């Protein structure tokens, strides 16, 4: 039976997904919402998403600190995820204030900018906990390489290295991928890296930060790779 998985990355205009079948590139898709990708997932075993899934009630998540520690010069690509209540605030000023009250540290504007997509993804995750899981492309690439990547994903050297790592792991991205080719190159590479982790999840070979995952009200919170 074919193993069908999807890796999804959020980008400025929505979401870009890369589908793998038996670990090999199948197609790339664009969607305005994650709901659309899930609704058209065509029996995917799992869907990996590059967005935080699961928040703790009153502290930062261990997953983000542990993952960042593995990334060396790429550690800045991981944003710490504040407590759930912070995301429920209506604006950044109130959210930042509450984050300081609960954790002793402020909230970055980059993290707050993820709020709409984070809330969308978590609503789906809570409804379909066995389908969605959290991955981070830089953690996936670091695992493929066996070491932190020296060049950022938006550089020529960084993109060439990431595309090569994918190819070495059986994921050859064609030059022509249809409408999804309108998405930025680094977001397509990120979605493919998340799809690589999704295949590992589907085959029972994925690892996680932390291991075992943190638990909160029955939910397991971790970055898988």
PyMOL commands that set and color helices and strands:
alter all, ss='L'
color gray80, all
select helices_A, chain A and resi 34-39+62-69+72-77+84-87+92-103+109-113+115-127+137-145+156-168+178-182+185-202
alter helices_A, ss='H'
color red, helices_A
select strands_A, chain A and resi 4-11+14-21+24-31+46-50+132-134+208-216+219-224
alter strands_A, ss='S'
color yellow, strands_A
deselect
rebuild
show_as cartoon
